[in-house]
Amino acid sequence: VQRLDLAGADVTEYLVKTLKTESSAFASMFGSSSNPNSSEREMVSDIKQKLCYVALDYYDEIKKAEQSIDLEAVYELPDGQKITIKKERFECTEIMFDPYKVGNEEEGIHSLLNKSVRKCDEDIRRDLWMNVVLSGGNTMIEHFDERLKKEIRK
């Protein structure tokens, strides 16, 4: 059994960081504080749940985000201001597949799953692959399951 010490709070925290970097409305709302308060964190968690997704191909998605407005999404802040987010929508979830982005030297979830199954007897590997159960809030993010399948098949 392998474990990745990365959770929904880490994805939310990374989203805070990217939003502060990319959005002037967010930067001014958070000010110089590196630690948002609980209501700010709740708001960012709401953004994550409503607007974020897992890119099926991270580098292709970056290119799309740079070349068009198709990936833009608008979120209305409590004060009525609207912020537009683009690549932040999928950058924050990428840390589950590339934990190095947040300084975590572990392998991504797909690699850990692959290693766990390969450590088992060959006789049961097929059954294990056919019965992978995803749990936890991050697994509910759009395209998570598709990306996991794609990465495992590489």
Disulfide bonds with the S-S distance in Angstrom:
none
